[in-house]
Amino acid sequence: MKYLMLVNPHAGRKRGAVMAKQALATLLQKGIEVETIYSEYSKHLSEIARQEVNGDWQGILAVGGDGTLFEVINGMMQGNPSLPQPLGVIPVGTGNSFSRDLHINSLNDALQKIVSGKTRPVDLGKFECDEGEFYFINILGFGFVADVAHKASFYKSWGSLSYVIGVFSITRHLQSYDLEFEIDGESFHRDNVFVEICNSTKTGGDMIMAPEARIDDGILDVVLYNKSTRRRLLQSFPKIFNGTHVHLPEVEVFKAQKMSFTPDVPKILTPDGEITSTTPVSVSILPGKIRIFDS
């Protein structure tokens, strides 16, 4: 049994390298052969994943946060869209939102799933924008949430608190925008603040953005927060930590397989916490597209 471990050494306040060494030692003790490659520059892991997805591996292991998963998965899809290799998730990032839906709360949890060799099919989201075609496994957002993620990226050393800092900072300049969108063939118009397209339940670590989302149901949960005052938004914010924000009158939740969004001004996109490209964007679900180690 031989695995390829792709590591973001800077993840989790530069704990990625330490966590990778601990994981390697445990896997070797279990008789599992591992080759480790560390990221040396932006999108390096994507390049390696693209090359190695067709290699003689029993699995590819991603050590890092949600952004590392985004990079590795997109590389794998570019190399071979049939995804012959299962993916192992070893979370070390700031938020680690996706891993929470796998009930991975520690390195031991992650390694137990990998050592078991058991996998499960998990959905991927696909989005098309001006820069091309990409895939996400956790969440895709734009509007206020993307601006918050961008601001939070400057405070990663603060952990999950970075998102709270981002919220209060961006709220000072809160503005809604005109949004035209289509959900499974039906057209809508809203005065919108943000949109989150969710494959899994959480974002920013502990924020339960889409409490009913499931990573294997073949459906994306689309959460819209429409026009609101700054005060109202700040009052609503704590509700995201228990998922009750979905009951607010400003919030709408759709469940869909295909959708497109066209704001009146371009908005930054944040797939799995990464900052990339802008709207307009078309999104769809790829049911059971990737196999994930999960005992």
JOCOR-V557495 format. One record per pair of residues at least 12 apart in sequence whose ideal C-beta (glycine too) atoms are under 10 Angstrom apart, sorted by the first residue. I is the first residue (numbers start at 1). J is the second residue. If there is no record, write none. Layout:
# JOCOR-V557495
{{I;J} {I;J}}
This chain:
# JOCOR-V557495
{{1;27} {1;30} {1;31} {1;32} {1;33} {1;34} {1;57} {1;58} {1;59} {1;115} {1;117} {2;32} {2;33} {2;34} {2;35} {2;55} {2;56} {2;57} {2;58} {2;59} {3;23} {3;24} {3;27} {3;32} {3;33} {3;34} {3;35} {3;36} {3;57} {3;58} {3;59} {3;60} {3;61} {3;85} {3;86} {3;88} {3;114} {3;293} {4;34} {4;35} {4;36} {4;37} {4;48} {4;49} {4;52} {4;53} {4;55} {4;56} {4;57} {4;58} {4;59} {4;60} {4;61} {4;62} {4;85} {4;88} {5;20} {5;23} {5;24} {5;27} {5;34} {5;35} {5;36} {5;37} {5;38} {5;57} {5;59} {5;60} {5;61} {5;62} {5;63} {5;88} {5;90} {5;114} {6;20} {6;35} {6;36} {6;37} {6;38} {6;39} {6;44} {6;45} {6;46} {6;48} {6;49} {6;52} {6;60} {6;61} {6;62} {6;63} {6;64} {6;68} {6;71} {6;72} {6;75} {6;87} {6;88} {6;90} {7;19} {7;20} {7;21} {7;23} {7;24} {7;36} {7;37} {7;38} {7;39} {7;45} {7;61} {7;62} {7;63} {7;64} {7;68} {7;90} {7;92} {8;20} {8;38} {8;39} {8;44} {8;45} {8;62} {8;63} {8;64} {8;65} {8;67} {8;68} {8;69} {8;71} {8;72} {8;92} {8;93} {9;38} {9;39} {9;40} {9;63} {9;64} {9;92} {10;38} {10;39} {10;64} {10;65} {10;68} {10;92} {10;93} {10;156} {11;39} {11;62} {11;63} {11;64} {11;65} {11;66} {11;67} {11;68} {11;90} {11;91} {11;92} {11;93} {11;94} {11;96} {11;156} {12;63} {12;64} {12;65} {12;91} {12;92} {12;93} {12;94} {12;96} {12;156} {12;159} {13;92} {13;93} {13;94} {13;156} {13;157} {13;158} {13;159} {14;92} {14;156} {14;157} {15;63} {15;64} {15;92} {15;93} {16;38} {16;39} {16;63} {16;64} {16;65} {16;68} {16;90} {16;92} {16;93} {17;36} {17;38} {17;63} {17;92} {18;92} {19;63} {19;64} {19;90} {19;91} {19;92} {19;107} {19;110} {20;34} {20;36} {20;37} {20;38} {20;61} {20;63} {20;64} {20;90} {20;92} {21;36} {21;63} {22;63} {22;90} {22;107} {22;108} {22;111} {23;36} {23;61} {23;63} {23;88} {23;90} {23;92} {23;107} {23;108} {23;110} {23;111} {23;114} {24;36} {24;61} {24;63} {26;107} {26;108} {26;110} {26;111} {26;112} {26;114} {26;115} {27;61} {27;88} {27;111} {27;114} {27;115} {29;115} {30;111} {30;114} {30;115} {31;115} {32;58} {32;59} {32;111} {32;114} {32;115} {32;117} {33;57} {33;58} {34;57} {34;59} {34;61} {34;114} {35;52} {35;55} {35;57} {36;61} {36;63} {37;49} {37;52} {38;63} {39;63} {39;64} {39;68} {39;71} {39;72} {42;71} {43;71} {43;74} {43;75} {44;71} {44;75} {45;60} {45;62} {45;63} {45;64} {45;67} {45;68} {45;69} {45;70} {45;71} {45;72} {45;74} {45;75} {46;68} {46;70} {46;71} {46;72} {46;73} {46;74} {46;75} {46;76} {46;77} {46;78} {46;79} {47;71} {47;75} {47;78} {47;79} {48;60} {48;71} {48;72} {48;75} {48;79} {49;62} {49;71} {49;72} {49;73} {49;74} {49;75} {49;76} {49;77} {49;78} {49;79} {49;85} {49;87} {50;72} {50;74} {50;75} {50;76} {50;77} {50;78} {50;79} {50;80} {51;75} {51;78} {51;79} {52;75} {52;76} {52;79} {52;80} {52;85} {53;72} {53;75} {53;76} {53;77} {53;78} {53;79} {53;80} {53;81} {53;82} {53;83} {53;84} {53;85} {53;87} {54;76} {54;79} {54;80} {54;82} {54;84} {54;85} {55;79} {55;84} {55;85} {56;85} {57;84} {57;85} {57;86} {58;85} {58;86} {58;88} {58;114} {58;117} {58;293} {59;85} {59;86} {59;87} {59;88} {59;114} {59;117} {59;119} {59;291} {59;292} {59;293} {60;72} {60;73} {60;75} {60;76} {60;83} {60;85} {60;86} {60;87} {60;88} {60;293} {61;86} {61;87} {61;88} {61;89} {61;90} {61;110} {61;111} {61;114} {61;293} {62;76} {62;87} {62;88} {62;89} {62;90} {62;91} {62;92} {63;88} {63;89} {63;90} {63;91} {63;92} {63;93} {63;107} {63;110} {64;89} {64;90} {64;91} {64;92} {64;93} {64;96} {65;91} {65;92} {65;93} {65;94} {65;95} {65;96} {65;97} {65;98} {65;99} {65;156} {65;205} {65;272} {65;273} {65;274} {66;89} {66;91} {66;93} {66;94} {66;95} {66;96} {66;97} {66;98} {66;99} {66;136} {66;137} {66;138} {66;139} {66;200} {66;202} {66;203} {66;204} {66;205} {66;271} {66;272} {66;273} {66;274} {67;93} {67;94} {67;95} {67;138} {67;153} {67;270} {67;271} {67;272} {67;273} {67;274} {67;275} {68;89} {68;90} {68;91} {68;92} {68;93} {68;272} {68;273} {68;274} {69;87} {69;89} {69;91} {69;93} {69;96} {69;97} {69;98} {69;99} {69;136} {69;137} {69;138} {69;272} {69;273} {69;274} {69;292} {70;98} {70;134} {70;135} {70;136} {70;137} {70;138} {70;140} {70;270} {70;271} {70;272} {70;273} {70;274} {70;276} {71;272} {71;274} {72;87} {72;89} {72;137} {73;87} {73;124} {73;134} {73;135} {73;136} {73;137} {73;272} {73;289} {73;290} {74;124} {74;133} {74;134} {74;135} {74;136} {74;137} {74;271} {74;272} {74;274} {74;276} {76;135} {76;290} {77;124} {77;126} {77;133} {77;134} {77;135} {77;286} {77;289} {77;290} {78;133} {78;134} {78;135} {81;135} {81;286} {81;289} {82;289} {83;124} {83;286} {83;289} {83;290} {83;291} {84;291} {85;290} {85;291} {86;114} {86;117} {86;118} {86;119} {86;120} {86;121} {86;122} {86;290} {86;291} {86;292} {86;293} {86;294} {87;114} {87;119} {87;122} {87;137} {87;290} {87;291} {87;292} {87;293} {88;110} {88;111} {88;113} {88;114} {88;115} {88;119} {88;292} {88;293} {88;294} {89;102} {89;104} {89;109} {89;110} {89;113} {89;114} {89;122} {89;137} {89;292} {89;293} {89;294} {90;104} {90;107} {90;109} {90;110} {90;111} {90;113} {90;114} {90;293} {91;104} {91;105} {91;106} {91;107} {91;109} {91;110} {92;107} {92;110} {93;156} {93;159} {93;205} {93;272} {93;273} {94;152} {94;153} {94;155} {94;156} {94;157} {94;158} {94;159} {94;160} {94;161} {94;162} {94;163} {94;204} {94;205} {94;273} {95;138} {95;139} {95;149} {95;152} {95;156} {95;159} {95;160} {95;162} {95;163} {95;202} {95;203} {95;204} {95;205} {95;206} {95;207} {95;272} {95;273} {96;138} {96;160} {96;202} {96;205} {96;206} {97;137} {97;138} {97;139} {97;160} {97;198} {97;200} {97;201} {97;202} {97;203} {97;204} {97;205} {97;206} {97;207} {97;208} {97;209} {97;272} {97;273} {98;122} {98;136} {98;137} {98;138} {98;139} {98;199} {98;200} {98;201} {98;202} {98;203} {98;215} {98;272} {98;273} {98;292} {99;138} {99;200} {99;202} {99;292} {100;138} {100;200} {100;201} {100;202} {100;205} {100;206} {100;208} {101;122} {101;137} {101;138} {101;199} {101;200} {101;201} {101;202} {101;213} {101;214} {101;215} {101;216} {101;292} {101;294} {102;120} {102;122} {102;200} {102;215} {102;292} {102;293} {102;294} {102;295} {103;294} {104;293} {104;294} {109;295} {110;293} {111;293} {112;293} {112;294} {112;295} {113;292} {113;293} {113;294} {113;295} {114;293} {114;294} {114;295} {115;293} {115;295} {116;293} {116;294} {116;295} {117;293} {117;295} {118;291} {118;292} {118;293} {118;294} {118;295} {119;290} {119;291} {119;292} {119;293} {119;294} {119;295} {120;215} {120;216} {120;288} {120;290} {120;291} {120;292} {120;293} {120;294} {120;295} {121;215} {121;216} {121;287} {121;288} {121;289} {121;290} {121;291} {121;292} {121;294} {122;137} {122;199} {122;200} {122;214} {122;215} {122;216} {122;286} {122;287} {122;288} {122;289} {122;290} {122;291} {122;292} {122;294} {123;137} {123;199} {123;200} {123;213} {123;214} {123;215} {123;216} {123;217} {123;218} {123;219} {123;220} {123;285} {123;286} {123;287} {123;288} {123;289} {123;290} {124;136} {124;137} {124;199} {124;215} {124;284} {124;285} {124;286} {124;287} {124;288} {124;289} {124;290} {125;137} {125;138} {125;139} {125;140} {125;197} {125;198} {125;199} {125;200} {125;220} {125;271} {125;272} {125;283} {125;284} {125;285} {125;286} {125;289} {126;140} {126;258} {126;282} {126;283} {126;284} {126;285} {126;286} {126;289} {127;140} {127;197} {127;259} {127;260} {127;261} {127;269} {127;271} {127;276} {127;277} {127;281} {127;282} {127;283} {127;284} {128;260} {128;277} {128;280} {128;281} {128;282} {128;283} {128;284} {129;266} {129;269} {129;271} {129;276} {129;277} {129;278} {129;279} {129;280} {129;281} {129;282} {129;283} {130;266} {130;269} {130;277} {130;278} {130;279} {130;280} {130;281} {131;269} {131;276} {131;277} {131;278} {132;276} {132;277} {133;282} {134;269} {134;271} {134;272} {134;274} {134;276} {134;277} {134;281} {135;271} {135;272} {135;286} {135;289} {135;290} {136;197} {136;198} {136;199} {136;200} {136;220} {136;269} {136;270} {136;271} {136;272} {136;273} {136;274} {136;283} {137;199} {137;200} {137;215} {137;271} {137;272} {137;289} {137;290} {137;292} {138;198} {138;199} {138;200} {138;201} {138;202} {138;203} {138;209} {138;213} {138;215} {138;271} {138;272} {138;273} {139;196} {139;197} {139;198} {139;199} {139;200} {139;201} {139;202} {139;203} {139;204} {139;207} {139;209} {139;210} {139;213} {139;220} {139;221} {139;223} {139;270} {139;271} {139;272} {139;273} {140;195} {140;196} {140;197} {140;198} {140;199} {140;220} {140;222} {140;261} {140;269} {140;270} {140;271} {140;272} {140;274} {140;281} {140;283} {141;194} {141;195} {141;196} {141;197} {141;198} {141;203} {141;209} {141;223} {141;267} {141;268} {141;269} {141;270} {141;271} {141;272} {141;273} {142;177} {142;179} {142;192} {142;194} {142;195} {142;196} {142;197} {142;261} {142;263} {142;266} {142;267} {142;268} {142;269} {142;270} {142;271} {142;277} {142;278} {142;279} {142;280} {142;281} {143;175} {143;176} {143;177} {143;179} {143;192} {143;193} {143;194} {143;195} {143;196} {143;224} {143;225} {143;261} {143;263} {143;267} {143;268} {143;270} {143;279} {144;166} {144;167} {144;170} {144;171} {144;173} {144;174} {144;175} {144;176} {144;177} {144;192} {144;193} {144;194} {144;195} {144;196} {144;225} {144;228} {144;233} {144;267} {145;163} {145;166} {145;167} {145;170} {145;193} {145;194} {145;195} {145;196} {145;203} {145;204} {145;207} {145;209} {145;223} {145;225} {145;267} {145;268} {145;270} {146;170} {146;194} {146;195} {146;196} {146;267} {146;268} {146;269} {146;270} {146;271} {146;273} {146;275} {146;278} {146;279} {147;166} {147;167} {147;169} {147;170} {147;171} {147;173} {147;174} {147;194} {147;267} {147;268} {147;270} {148;162} {148;163} {148;164} {148;165} {148;166} {148;167} {148;168} {148;169} {148;170} {148;171} {148;194} {148;203} {148;204} {148;270} {149;162} {149;163} {149;166} {149;170} {149;203} {149;204} {149;268} {149;269} {149;270} {149;272} {149;273} {149;274} {149;275} {150;166} {150;170} {150;268} {150;270} {150;275} {151;163} {151;165} {151;166} {151;167} {151;168} {151;169} {151;170} {152;164} {152;165} {152;166} {152;167} {152;169} {152;170} {152;204} {152;270} {152;273} {153;166} {153;270} {153;273} {153;274} {153;275} {154;166} {154;169} {155;169} {159;205} {160;204} {160;205} {160;206} {160;207} {161;205} {162;204} {162;205} {163;203} {163;204} {163;205} {163;206} {163;207} {163;240} {163;273} {164;204} {164;207} {164;237} {166;204} {167;204} {167;207} {167;233} {167;234} {167;237} {167;240} {168;234} {168;237} {170;194} {170;233} {171;229} {171;230} {171;231} {171;233} {171;234} {171;237} {172;230} {173;230} {174;193} {174;227} {174;228} {174;229} {174;230} {174;231} {174;232} {174;233} {174;234} {175;193} {175;227} {175;230} {175;265} {176;190} {176;191} {176;192} {176;193} {176;194} {176;225} {176;226} {176;227} {176;228} {177;190} {177;191} {177;192} {177;193} {177;194} {177;227} {177;263} {177;264} {177;265} {177;267} {178;190} {178;191} {178;192} {178;262} {178;263} {178;264} {178;265} {179;191} {179;192} {179;193} {179;194} {179;195} {179;224} {179;226} {179;261} {179;262} {179;263} {179;264} {179;267} {179;279} {180;192} {180;260} {180;261} {180;262} {180;263} {180;264} {180;280} {181;195} {181;222} {181;224} {181;254} {181;259} {181;260} {181;261} {181;262} {181;263} {181;279} {181;280} {181;281} {182;256} {182;258} {182;259} {182;260} {182;261} {182;262} {182;282} {183;220} {183;222} {183;224} {183;254} {183;255} {183;256} {183;257} {183;258} {183;259} {183;260} {183;261} {184;254} {184;255} {184;256} {184;257} {184;258} {184;259} {185;256} {185;258} {185;259} {186;254} {186;256} {186;259} {187;260} {188;224} {188;252} {188;254} {188;259} {188;261} {190;224} {190;225} {190;226} {190;227} {190;252} {190;263} {191;226} {191;227} {191;228} {192;224} {192;225} {192;226} {192;227} {192;250} {192;252} {192;261} {192;263} {192;264} {192;267} {193;224} {193;225} {193;226} {193;227} {193;228} {193;233} {193;250} {193;251} {194;223} {194;224} {194;225} {194;226} {194;233} {194;267} {195;222} {195;223} {195;224} {195;225} {195;226} {195;252} {195;254} {195;259} {195;261} {195;263} {195;267} {195;279} {195;281} {195;283} {196;209} {196;210} {196;213} {196;221} {196;222} {196;223} {196;224} {196;225} {196;240} {196;253} {196;270} {197;209} {197;210} {197;213} {197;220} {197;221} {197;222} {197;223} {197;224} {197;254} {197;256} {197;259} {197;261} {197;269} {197;271} {197;281} {197;283} {197;285} {198;210} {198;211} {198;212} {198;213} {198;214} {198;215} {198;219} {198;220} {198;221} {198;222} {198;223} {198;253} {199;213} {199;214} {199;215} {199;216} {199;217} {199;219} {199;220} {199;221} {199;272} {199;285} {199;286} {200;213} {200;214} {200;215} {200;221} {200;272} {201;213} {201;214} {201;215} {201;221} {201;243} {202;240} {202;241} {202;243} {203;223} {203;240} {203;270} {203;272} {203;273} {204;240} {204;241} {204;273} {205;241} {206;240} {206;241} {206;242} {207;237} {207;239} {207;240} {207;241} {207;242} {207;243} {207;245} {208;239} {208;240} {208;241} {208;242} {208;243} {208;244} {208;245} {208;246} {209;221} {209;223} {209;240} {209;243} {209;245} {209;246} {209;253} {210;222} {210;223} {210;243} {210;246} {210;253} {210;255} {211;223} {211;240} {211;242} {211;243} {211;244} {211;245} {211;246} {211;253} {212;243} {212;246} {212;253} {212;255} {213;253} {213;255} {215;288} {215;290} {215;292} {215;294} {216;287} {216;288} {216;292} {216;294} {217;255} {217;285} {217;287} {217;288} {218;257} {218;285} {218;286} {218;287} {218;288} {219;254} {219;255} {219;256} {219;257} {219;285} {219;287} {220;254} {220;255} {220;256} {220;257} {220;258} {220;259} {220;283} {220;284} {220;285} {221;246} {221;253} {221;254} {221;255} {221;256} {222;252} {222;253} {222;254} {222;255} {222;256} {222;259} {222;261} {222;283} {223;240} {223;245} {223;246} {223;251} {223;252} {223;253} {223;254} {224;250} {224;251} {224;252} {224;253} {224;254} {224;261} {225;240} {225;245} {225;246} {225;248} {225;250} {225;251} {225;252} {226;248} {226;249} {226;250} {226;251} {226;252} {227;250} {228;248} {228;249} {228;250} {228;251} {229;250} {232;248} {232;249} {232;250} {233;250} {235;248} {236;248} {236;250} {236;251} {239;251} {256;283} {256;284} {256;285} {257;283} {257;284} {257;285} {257;286} {257;287} {258;282} {258;283} {258;284} {258;285} {259;281} {259;282} {259;283} {259;284} {259;285} {260;279} {260;280} {260;281} {260;282} {260;283} {260;284} {261;279} {261;280} {261;281} {261;282} {261;283} {262;279} {262;280} {262;281} {262;282} {263;278} {263;279} {263;280} {263;281} {264;279} {265;278} {265;279} {266;278} {266;279} {266;280} {267;279} {267;280} {267;281} {269;281} {269;283} {271;283}}
